[in-house]
Amino acid sequence: MSPAGEITVLLAALKSGDASAESRLIGLVYDDLHALARRYMRRERPGHTLQPTALVNETYLRLISDRAVDWKGRAHFFAIAATVMRRILVDYARQRAAGKRIGGRQRVDLDAFMAAASPRIEQLLILDQALTRLAEWGPRQARLVEMIYFGGLTEKEAAEALRISVRTVRRDWSASRAWLQNQLSKPPA
């Protein structure tokens, strides 16, 4: 059986309460989760106190503790993992920013943010707010941004996770980037 197929079988077993599936699953997904966490952490500030391994552990614990998720397969698992990692990092940034005074809304250049090795906390929080607004406008488009930008999924993997065509992924990705750029480039209120 392929690793992707085995992951799907183990996810179904986990959902049905098979305790042994949990330990077998971590063995199959750990390296990919760690690679995902490293991609996220490359965008964080130097000297970040949260390490990729801690991010993987926290993410995995949250993923397996949520028995309500109806796992569709490997791509779905990693799409959800990308969302969970983003939320963990945003929560971490909010806690860090709680003691700092962050001024009003700032302009954020989306392309510069996406290319930045370590965006500032303020920029991460502004992007998170924009993604929340994007989810109100287009929930699928917001999930797509999480999967491709934050999660590092390919267009094909994102299409599989969302159960849409690669062509639709490309169209939504383009529209989402344009929408976010428009939102982020508006002058501060």
C-alpha positions in Angstrom: 0.0 0.0 0.0 1.3 3.5 -0.8 2.1 5.8 2.1 -0.8 8.1 1.1 -3.2 5.1 1.2 -1.8 3.9 4.5 -2.3 7.4 6.0 -5.9 7.4 4.8 -6.5 3.9 6.4 -4.9 5.0 9.6 -6.9 8.2 9.8 -10.1 6.2 9.4 -8.9 3.7 12.1 -8.1 6.7 14.4 -11.6 8.1 13.9 -13.1 4.7 14.8 -11.2 4.7 18.0 -8.2 2.4 17.2 -5.6 3.6 19.7 -2.7 1.8 17.9 -3.4 3.8 14.8 -2.2 7.0 16.5 1.4 5.7 17.0 1.6 4.2 13.5 0.2 7.5 12.0 2.8 9.7 13.6 5.5 7.5 12.1 4.1 8.1 8.7 3.4 11.9 8.9 6.1 13.2 11.2 8.7 14.0 8.6 6.2 15.8 6.4 4.8 17.7 9.4 8.3 18.7 10.4 9.1 19.9 6.9 5.8 22.0 7.0 6.8 23.4 10.4 10.3 24.3 9.1 8.7 26.2 6.1 6.5 28.1 8.6 9.4 28.8 10.9 11.6 30.1 8.1 9.2 33.0 7.8 9.3 33.8 11.5 11.7 36.3 13.1 15.2 35.2 14.0 15.5 33.9 17.5 11.9 32.8 17.7 11.5 30.7 20.8 9.1 28.3 19.2 11.0 25.5 17.4 9.7 23.4 14.5 9.6 20.3 16.7 7.5 22.0 19.3 5.2 23.3 16.5 4.8 19.8 15.1 4.1 18.3 18.6 1.4 20.9 19.4 -0.1 20.6 15.9 -0.2 16.8 16.1 -1.8 16.8 19.5 -4.5 19.2 18.3 -5.1 17.1 15.2 -5.5 13.8 16.9 -7.6 15.1 19.8 -10.3 16.4 17.4 -12.3 13.3 16.8 -15.0 15.2 15.0 -12.9 15.6 11.9 -14.0 13.4 9.0 -10.6 12.8 7.4 -10.7 12.5 3.6 -7.1 11.4 3.2 -3.5 12.5 3.3 -4.0 15.8 1.5 -6.9 16.7 3.8 -4.9 15.9 6.8 -2.0 18.1 5.7 -4.4 20.9 4.7 -5.9 20.9 8.3 -2.3 20.7 9.7 -1.4 23.8 7.8 -4.4 25.7 9.3 -3.6 24.5 12.8 0.1 25.5 12.5 -1.0 29.0 11.2 -3.3 29.4 14.2 -0.7 28.3 16.6 1.8 30.8 15.2 -0.8 33.6 15.1 -1.8 32.9 18.7 1.9 33.0 19.7 2.3 36.3 17.9 -0.8 37.7 19.6 0.6 36.7 23.0 3.9 38.3 22.1 2.3 41.5 20.9 -0.1 41.7 23.9 2.6 43.6 25.9 3.4 45.9 22.9 1.5 48.8 21.6 0.7 48.1 18.0 -0.5 51.2 16.2 -3.5 51.4 13.8 -3.7 49.5 10.7 -0.6 49.5 8.5 -0.2 48.9 4.8 1.3 45.5 4.0 2.6 44.6 0.6 1.4 41.0 0.1 4.2 40.0 -2.3 6.9 41.5 0.0 5.2 39.8 3.0 5.2 36.4 1.2 8.9 36.8 0.2 10.0 38.0 3.6 12.2 35.6 5.5 10.9 37.0 8.8 7.8 39.3 8.7 7.2 41.5 11.7 4.6 40.4 14.2 2.4 43.3 13.2 2.4 42.2 9.6 1.5 38.6 10.6 -1.4 39.8 12.6 -2.6 42.2 9.8 -2.4 39.3 7.3 -4.3 37.1 9.7 -7.1 39.7 10.0 -7.2 40.0 6.2 -7.5 36.2 5.9 -10.4 36.3 8.3 -12.1 38.8 6.1 -11.2 36.7 3.0 -12.9 33.7 4.7 -16.1 35.8 5.0 -15.9 36.7 1.3 -14.8 33.3 0.1 -14.2 30.5 2.6 -12.7 28.2 -0.1 -10.3 30.9 -1.2 -9.1 31.5 2.3 -8.5 27.8 2.8 -6.6 27.7 -0.4 -4.3 30.5 0.8 -3.6 28.6 4.0 -2.9 25.4 2.1 -0.6 26.8 -0.6 1.1 29.8 1.1 1.2 28.6 4.7 1.0 24.9 4.3 3.2 24.6 1.2 0.8 22.2 -0.5 1.1 22.0 -4.3 -1.8 23.1 -6.5 -2.6 19.4 -7.1 -2.6 18.6 -3.4 -4.8 21.6 -2.6 -7.2 20.6 -5.4 -7.4 17.1 -3.9 -8.0 18.4 -0.4 -10.7 20.8 -1.5 -12.2 18.4 -4.1 -11.9 20.9 -6.9 -10.0 20.9 -10.2 -6.4 22.2 -10.4 -7.8 24.8 -12.9 -10.2 26.1 -10.2 -7.3 26.2 -7.7 -5.3 28.4 -10.1 -8.2 30.7 -10.6 -9.0 30.9 -6.9 -5.4 31.4 -6.0 -5.1 34.3 -8.4 -8.3 35.9 -7.2 -7.3 35.4 -3.6 -4.0 37.0 -4.0 -5.6 40.0 -5.8 -8.2 40.4 -3.1 -5.7 40.2 -0.3 -3.3 42.6 -2.0 -6.2 45.1 -2.4 -7.2 44.7 1.3 -3.6 45.0 2.5 -2.7 48.0 0.4 -5.6 50.2 1.5 -4.4 53.2 3.5 -4.6 52.8 7.3 -7.9 53.8 8.7 
